[in-house]
């Protein structure tokens, strides 16, 4: 075994390597002396030579047996010494009665100590981590009492450099006849790397890798504990569900890396509105959850929520771009709105959607009637999915005519949903389709249906009409919209030049994005490209250089103000903006379409200003295909004319 042989230096050395040899020599000398004594006694007693020879022979055999046994002991002890010196794990021996502790050199090396100072249990406990001492003592005591068949404990011990290392100690006690432990021996393994790997795996499982915040799994582990604490202490707790407004537009326009950078920047500033013991977590996507504990009233939660809104709305600089975004926050209170984690999260989520429905950048507390609205929304999503699958959607067509002569030049295809006996307007379900991803199959159906209708009109009515089809930014994320359009054109045999694709400004924000590439490919294939709702987005003119457009569509919000009182601020602003848009479009060689034209005053002003095309209720509301055909198209057999204006200008 390892024994301390220098009490002044405290150094430990192997003292058993030569012990077997010394034992064998001493035993041989002892047997020889004993033999000489026996022979001397025999001679004095007059023992015969035969008897003496027999005795000497017996002693010789005994001496041989002793030598063999001692040699075997020597080999065993040598192997034990080599094991202790060469073992990867540390070895210890401990006396539970005297508390004396003996440790091997390997254990000291694991901890980085050159000298042994571990004389007893008290010295060892001094370097055990304070948080682990009670558990360590409890585990040792359980084995000494015979409650476990062996001792095993994982705990931290302070190394020579001051850091704590994780050790796994295993040992077995030797007991006397009364069953009391008189000695314990075992091994100690350094498991620091294993513990660190396990902690890394746990961090990956419980923390969001983008923001470093706790994730949903961590939330579902910690929120029930916070609720139980609030219940026990008689305090209130608030769950805040935060969602960034129109964050999908940022991802669609600038790319996901840009969106990730924006999300990280916002999450880093939010702790400034929270206390040290409040929880901030990332639910997923752009959704964050805050748990406020130890509250006395909902008013305290409202103050924190308002401060969080301010922090979200502060501008963020990314890649030299000054980005501003807002957030919507829903708040649920414990115990008023729910008794468990699932109920509170569900209520906070409903309140958040109510805030978004109000325009965003708002805090809403949960109210009972929100449940009915959420149920209605879920029902509409389910029905819309079925309607797309069953073909319960229809297209209406709104004419586009020239200001100069009223001639029909095209029509915009607008989707309508026939839900039983009710016709549901697009503004009631298009947003839902965008949020749920249903816009992709919906958009594919619109493309095919509009091109198919165009083919019918070209074969029977007029071959100069064009149809405009709206494309959502989310359709470009699947990288399939280009193929959807080209496949529909090829399948129905129409001229690509008669298909106009309308996109909003958000599609063009990323000059290197796939959307821009696909639109350029479609335009090279012969399709027209129109920029819809011009002026209502970020209004950056730089993207006009990245895509060759055919048409600019002035949003109806600008056209509506043209009919305002003469000299009013709204009218002056709109006339200046619309005039500039018309001049810009014409200078760039684009066709300019004014949407939402409803009055003769608007019509006359736009015509006089030089706008080319008119679209709106002044000319016609969107019509089903059959009504559009009967009202505006003339069959080939009936007339050579291709359009019949619905209004004389």
N, C-alpha and C positions, 0 to 999 in steps of 0.2 A: 504494500500500500504506500501512499504518499505520506511522508512524515516530516514534521518540522525539526531539523537537526541543529539549526542555529537560532537560538532564542534572542540573541542580540540584534541580528539583522532581520529576523523574521522571514528569511528565505526558506523555501520548501524544496527538498530534493528527494530523489528516489533513494530510499534506504533499504530496499528489499532485494536488490540485485545480487548482493553477496551473502544474504542471510541464509539461504539453503546450504551453501558450501560450509559456512561456519557451523551450522547445525549438524551436518554430516560428520565433520571432523570431531566436533565435541562428542557426538554419540559414539563414534568409533573408539575414541580415547576412553569414554566411560565404560563401554563394553570390555575393552582390553583390561582396564583396571579391575573391573568386576571379575574377569576370568582369572587374573593373577591372584586375586584374593581367594577365589574358590579353590584354585590349585594349591595355594599355600595351606588352606584349611584342610584340604584332602590329604596332603602329605603329613601334616601333624596328626591326623586321625589314623594314619596308616592305611589309607585307601589303596587298593590294588591298582596296578598299572592299567588293567582293562577298564576298571571303573573310571579312572582318571581320563583315559582316552575317550571314553564315552561322553564324559562331561565336557571335555574340551571340544569334541565334535559337535555336541549340542549347542555349545556357546558359539561355535564358529557358524553354524547354520543360523542361529539367532542374529549373529552379527551381520551375516549376508542379507537376511530378510530386512533388517533395520536399514542397511545401506541402500537396498533397492527402494524401500519406501521413502527414504530421505531424498534419494535422487528424483523420484517421481514428484515429491513435494517441491523440490528445487525447480523442476521444469514448470510445475503449475504456478508457482509464485513468480517465476520469470515471465511467463505468459501474461499473468495479471499485471505485472509491472509494465510490460510493453503495451498492453491494452490501455492502461491509464495514461501512458505517455503519448500514445499514438491516436487515441480516440478523438473523433471530431467533436464530440460532446464533452461538456464538463462533468466531472465526477465529484460527488460529495458524500461525506459520512457524518452523521449527527447523532449525538447522544441526548435523547429527550430528558434524561434525568439530570445530567450535569450541564446541559446546553452547550457542551463543547462541539465545535464544528471544524471539520477538516475538509479542505477542498483541493482539487487537482489543479495543476498548472494551467490546463486548458480553459477552465472556467475563468481564471484570472485573465488569460489572454483574450477571451471573448469580450470581457469588460474593459480591457486595456490597462489593467493594473500590473506593474512590474513586481511589486512586493505584496505579500499576503498580510492583510490586517484583519482577516475574518476569523477571530478566535472563538466567537460564540454566536448564538442566535441574535443577540442584541446588536452586534456589529452588522450582521446581515440585514436586519430589519431597517437599519438606518438608511440603507441605500435602496430599499424597496420604495416604489412610488407611493406617496401618502394615500392616494385614492385606491391603491390595491392592497394595502396592508391588512385591512380588516378581512377581505376576501381570502387572502393568503393564509392568515392565521386560522380562519374558520375551516379552510380546506385541510390544513395540517391536523387540526384538532379532531376533525371527523375521522381521519384515518387512524390517529392514535387511539381513539375510542373504539375502533373496530367497526365503524359505520360504513367504511368503504374497503374494498379489497386491495386498493393501492392508492397512493397519493398522486394527484395530478393537478397542476395549476398553471395557467398562463398569466403572466404579470410583468410589470415593467421594473427594471432595476437601473439605477444611475451608474453610467459608465465613468471612466476616468476623465473623459472630456466634458463631462457635465450633461451629456445627452442621455436620454433613457432608451434602453434597448428592451425589446420584448423577449422574455425567456419562457420556455416550457419546461417545467420541472416534473420529474416522475420518480417516485421512490416507493420502497416497501419497508415496513417496520419488522424487526425481529422481536419476538415476544418471549417472555419467560413462562414458566409453568403456570403462573397465575394469570397469564394473558396480557400482562402489562408490557408495553413497548419499552425495550431497553436500548435499541439501536435502530437507526434508519439509514439506508444508503440508497443512492440512485444517481440519475444523470440529469443534466441541464442542457437544453438545446436552444440555440439562438434562432428565434423565429421572426426577427424584425422584418426581414424582406417579405416573408409571407403575409404578415399583418399589413404591411404597407400596400402590397398588391391587393389584398382584400379590401382595404380602405379605398384604393383607387377604383376598384370595381363598384364599390358601394357609392362612391361619388358619381361615377358615370350613371348609375341607376337612379340616383336621387337628385342630381343637379343637371340643369340645362347646359349643354355644351357651348351654346352661343353666348348667352348672357352671364353664365355662372350662377344664376339664381336657382333656388330649389325648384324642382319641376312638379308636375301634377302628382306623381307618386309620393313625393315628399309632402306635398300639401295634404293628401289623403291620410298620411300618417300623423301629421302634426296638428291638423285642424281639430280632429276629435279630442285630442288632449287639451287643446285650448278651450274647447267648448266645455269639457268636464271641469276644468279649473274655474271657468266663469260660473258654472252651475254651483260649484261648491262654495265659491266666495260671494255669490249673490250679485255679481256684476253683469254688465251687458257686454256683448261682443258684436263687432260689425265685420261683414265680409263685403269687400269692394271688388267688383268685377270691372276691369278697365279694358276697353277696346279702342284702338286707334282708328279714327274716322278716315275712311277712304284709303286705308293703307294698301289695299290691293291695287289701287291705281298707281301708287308709287312703285310697287313691284313690277306691274305690267309695263310702266313707262320707263323706269330707270334700271330695272333688273333686280334680281334677288340679292346680289351682293350689296348693292346700294341700300336696299330695304333693310338688310341685316345690320348694316352700319348705323342706320337711323334708329333701329330698335335698340341696339346696344347703347347708343348715346342717350336715349331717353331713359332707359332703365337705370343707368348710372346716376342720373340726377334725382330720381324719385325718392331715394332714402332721405333726402334733405327735408322732406315733409313728414317723416315718420319718427317714432321713438325707437330707442334701441331694442325694445322687446316686441315691436310690431313685426309682422312677417310680410315679406314681398316675394312673390313667386310668379313664375311664368307658366301659365296654363297650357299654352301652345300657340303657334302663329304669332299674332300681334295681341294676344289676350293675356293680361296680367291679373293676378289676384293679390289683394292686400287684406290681411287679417289684423284688425285693431282690437286689442284686448284691454280689459280693465276700464271699460267706459262707464260713465254714469248716466249718459243720455244720448239719444240719436244726434243731438246738436253737435256733440264733439266729433262724431263721425262726419257730419256735414262740413265742418271746418277743415278737416284733413282732406276730404274729397275735393273741395274747392281749391285748396293749395296744390293738390296733385294735378288738377286740370291746368292750373297756371304753369306748372313746371313742364307739362307735356306741350303746351302751346308756345313756350319760349323757342325762338329760332335755333336751328341746329345747322352748323356749317360742316358740309361733307364734300370733299373734292372741290373746294372753292365755291360750292353752291350753298346758298342760304335757304334752307328748307324749313317750312312752317307746316305743322300738322296739329290737329286737335284730337281730343279723346272724348269718349262717352263713358260714364261711370254709373253702374247700377249698385245699389246698396241694400243689403239685407241684414236685419238685426236679430241677434239672439237675446232673449227667447221669443220675441214677438212674432218673427216670421218663420221660424223653424227651430226644431229641437236637435237636429243632427246635421252633419256636414253636407250630405246630399241635398237636403231640403234648403239649406242656406245658399249653397252654390246655385241651385236651380232658381231660387227667387232672385238672387243677385243678377243672374244671367238674364232673366226676364226684364228686370228693371233696366239693365244696360240696353237691351234692344228697344225699350220704350224711349230711352234717351236718344238713341240713334234715329228712331222714327221721328223725333221732334226736330231733327236737323243736326244733332251731334253737339259736341262741346258743352255738354250739360250733365248734371248730376240728378239722378232720379232714385228715390227710395221705392222699395217694393210696395205695391198696392194690390189688393185682392183681385181687382178686375183685370190685372195684367195676365193672370192665368188664362182667362177666357181668350184674350187676344193671342197669346202664344199658341193655345190649342187651335185657334182659327188659322194661324199661320202654318202650323204643322199640317193641318188638314188641306190647306191650299197647296202646299208643296206636294203632298201625296197625290192630290187630284191632278196637278199639273204634270206630274210624272206619267200618270196614266193617260192624260190627254195627249201627250207627245207620242206615247207608244201606240195609242189607238187612232191617231190622226184626227183628233177633235179640234184642231186649230184651223183657222182660215186666214187667208190673206185678203186685205183690202188695198185698193190702189188709189193714191191721190195724184191727180194730174199736175204736170208742170207745163206751163205755157210761156210763150214769148210775150214780153211787154209790148213789143213793136206792133205785132199783128194778131196776137191772141192765138197763134197756132200751137197746137199740142205737139210737144217734142218728147215727152217722157212721162213716166209715172213712178212714184216711190211705193214699193211694196211694204205694207205695214201689217204686222201680225195681230190677229184677234183670237180670243179664246172663247169658243162657244161651250160654256159650262152648263149643260142642260138647257133650260129655257133662258138663261142669262148670258149676255155677251159681256165678257170681262175686258176692261180697257188695258192696254199695255202697261200703263203706269202702276197698275195694281199687281202685275206679276213679273214684269221684266227684271225689276230689282231683285226679286226673290230668285229668279232663274240665275242671275249673276252670282248671288251669294252661294247658292247650292250647287253650282256647276251644271245645272240643267240647260244653261244657255248654249252649251256645246251641241247636244242633240237637237235642241230647238233651232239653233242657227243653221245646222245642216239641213233640217227640214225646210226652213225658209228658203235657203239657196236653191234647193232642188225644185221646190214648188213654184218659185218665182220664174226660174228659167224655163220650166215646163210650160207655164202660162204664156211666157213670151214667145215660145215656139208656136203655140196655137195661134196667137195673134199674127205672127209673121206669115203663117201659112194661109190665113183666111181673111185678114183685115189689112194690115199695113206692115211693111217691112222696114220702115224707118223709125219706128217707135223704140225707145230704150227704157229699161226698167232699172231702177236704183234699189240696191239691197244693202241694208245696214249690217255691219260686222262689229261684233263686240271684241274688246281687247282680249278677253279670256279665250276667244276662239283661236287666237294666234299662239297661245301657250301650248296647244296640242300639236302645233306644226302640221296640222292637217287641213286647214282652211283653204290653202292654195290648191291642194288636190281636190277638195270638195267642189270648188268653183269650176276648175278645168274639167273635172269629170262630168259635172252637170251640163256644161256647154257642149261637150262631146256627145253625151248621151242623147240630148234633145236636139242637137243639130242647129244651134243658133249661132249668129255672128257674135264673136267676143266683143266687138265694138258696141253692141247693143246692151251690154251688161255693165252697169255702173256700180261700183262698190263704195259705200259711204263709211268712213271711219272718223272717229273723234281725235282730238289733239293728243290724248293720252297714249294712243298707239304709236305716235311718232317721237316720243321723248328720247328714246335710246337710239341714236343714229346707227349703232352697231348691232341692234337687236334683230331677231328673226322676223319680227313683224314688218319692218321696213324692207328687208330683203324679199319677203314673200309678196309684198305689194308691188315692188319694182318688177318682180318676175311676172305677176299678173298683168301689169301694164304693158310689158314687153309682149305678152301673149295677145294683146289687143284690147283688154278690158280698160274701162275708164275708172279713174279714182277721184272721189270727191271728198273734201274735208268738211265734215258736218259740224254744226254748232260752233262755227268759227267765232272766236272772241270770248267764249265762256270758260275756257280752261285756263292754263297757265299763260297763254297768249305769247309764247316765245316764238319770234319770227325766224329763229335760226333753223328750225326743222323744215321750213319751206324750201331750204336749199338742198335738203337730203332726199326729197321725193318729188318726182315730176307729177304734179297734179293736173287734173283737167277742170276741176270745178271747186269753187268756194261757196259754202252755204251759210248765209248770214242767219244767226239764230233768231227765233221769233221774239225773244225777250227784247232785242234792240228794235225790231220792227214795231212792236206793240207801243213803244213810247213815242213813235213818230206821230201818233194821233193825239198826243197830249196837248194841253192848252198852249197856245202860241206864246213864246217867250218864257215858258216854264223851264226850270233847270233840267228836268228829265228830258224834255223835248230838245233843248239845245244840245245836251250831251249826246243823245241818240242820233240826231241829224249829223253831228260832227263825226261820230264814230262810224256810222253807216256810210257816210260819204267817203271817209278814208278807206274803208274796206272795199268799196266799189272801185275806187281809184287804184288801190293796191292790186286787187284781183286782175283788173284789166291791164295794168302795167306788166304783170307777170304772165299775161296771156291766158288767164283762167276765165272760164265761164262763171258768172256770179248769179246765184239763186237766192232770192229773198223768201224765207219761210214765214209762215204765220200771217200772210197778208189777208186782212179781213175787211178793211173798209176802203171806200173809194179814195179817201184822202191819202191813205198809205200807198195805194196803187199809183195814184197820180204823181206823188212825190218821188217814189222809186223809179217810175218811168222817166220822169224829167231828169233825174240824177244820173241815168244811164245804166241802171240795173237791167240785166238781160232777161232773166227768167223769173217767173212768179209761181209761188206755191202757197196755197192757203184756202180758207173757207170762202174768200171772196170769189175764187174760181170754182171750187168744189170741195166738199168734205171727202174723206177717203171712202171709196165705194167697193162693194163686192165685185168680183171680176165680171159677172154678167151685167150688172148695172153700169160699170165703167165702159164696157164694150158697147152697150146700147146707147149710152149717152155721149160717147166721145169718139167711137171708132165706126167707120163706114165699111161694110163688106165690099170686097173687090167687085163682085157682080153688080152691086148697086150703084157705085159711084167711083170716080177716080180720085175723089178727095179722100184725104187720110185723117181728117179731124173735123169735128163739128163743135165749135166753141159753145160752151154753156152760157156765156154771157157776152153781150155786145159791149165793146169798149169804146 
